[in-house]
Amino acid sequence: MDLAHAQEVFKRLYQDVPGYDIARTEKERTGLKEAGTTYGEVVPGAFIEVLLEAEPKAGEVFFDLGSGTGKATILAALAFPFSRVVGIELLPGLGDAARGVLTRYDAEVRPTLPPEHQGQRIEFIDGDFLQQDLSAADVLFAHGTCYGPETMAALTQKLTEMKPGSRIVMAGQTLQSPDFAFVKMKVMRTDWGTALAAVYRRR
């Protein structure tokens, strides 16, 4: 899909989704208030620019860790010919919001898209991404600005499940492991400011 059109469709899908309010309510309801559950949203154009650095290819699989209301996941589906996109989110209320957007996407948007987008498998999984199987991912995105040292260490180990040649886009943190080759660093705009996004390739 044309990237400008992708952003236009995305804006329409999310104009009435109050992500920050949902996140605040869910953190109160679940008691999950640690820094790692801090909510933030991607800026469409900036996110797409960063994901381009990972050189997505037709038919590959995309994973979004900490997917919130599904913004990065839906953007990846709209902007790139992935065969499958997966969002994993710890707070169920945010996952419910993402699935609500997906229902609208399936009804209003998917039928108008080219065949490679119509056939995409899009799913949102509730749970801790450290407990999920990440081995199917060819391109993976994680926004780790608020992750503590223990979470980053566990995530770095978890990412070794990924196949050789797969790519990781890590925003707000760096991967300290010989299992991942550094490719590029890029400044990524977010809704709250900027973050450094590093692209790595699984050795």
Rosetta blueprint (number, residue, H / E / L):
1 M L
2 D L
3 L H
4 A H
5 H H
6 A H
7 Q H
8 E H
9 V H
10 F H
11 K H
12 R H
13 L H
14 Y H
15 Q L
16 D L
17 V L
18 P L
19 G H
20 Y H
21 D H
22 I H
23 A H
24 R H
25 T H
26 E H
27 K H
28 E H
29 R H
30 T H
31 G L
32 L L
33 K L
34 E L
35 A H
36 G H
37 T H
38 T L
39 Y L
40 G L
41 E L
42 V E
43 V L
44 P H
45 G H
46 A H
47 F H
48 I H
49 E H
50 V H
51 L H
52 L H
53 E L
54 A L
55 E L
56 P L
57 K L
58 A L
59 G L
60 E L
61 V E
62 F E
63 F E
64 D E
65 L E
66 G L
67 S L
68 G L
69 T L
70 G L
71 K H
72 A H
73 T H
74 I H
75 L H
76 A H
77 A H
78 L H
79 A H
80 F L
81 P L
82 F L
83 S L
84 R E
85 V E
86 V E
87 G E
88 I E
89 E E
90 L L
91 L L
92 P H
93 G H
94 L H
95 G H
96 D H
97 A H
98 A H
99 R H
100 G H
101 V H
102 L H
103 T H
104 R H
105 Y H
106 D H
107 A H
108 E H
109 V H
110 R H
111 P H
112 T H
113 L L
114 P L
115 P H
116 E H
117 H H
118 Q H
119 G L
120 Q L
121 R E
122 I E
123 E E
124 F E
125 I E
126 D E
127 G L
128 D L
129 F H
130 L H
131 Q H
132 Q L
133 D L
134 L L
135 S L
136 A L
137 A L
138 D L
139 V E
140 L E
141 F E
142 A E
143 H E
144 G L
145 T L
146 C L
147 Y L
148 G L
149 P H
150 E H
151 T H
152 M H
153 A H
154 A H
155 L H
156 T H
157 Q H
158 K H
159 L H
160 T H
161 E H
162 M L
163 K L
164 P L
165 G L
166 S L
167 R E
168 I E
169 V E
170 M E
171 A E
172 G L
173 Q L
174 T L
175 L L
176 Q L
177 S L
178 P L
179 D L
180 F E
181 A E
182 F E
183 V E
184 K E
185 M E
186 K E
187 V E
188 M E
189 R E
190 T E
191 D L
192 W L
193 G E
194 T E
195 A E
196 L E
197 A E
198 A E
199 V E
200 Y E
201 R E
202 R E
203 R L
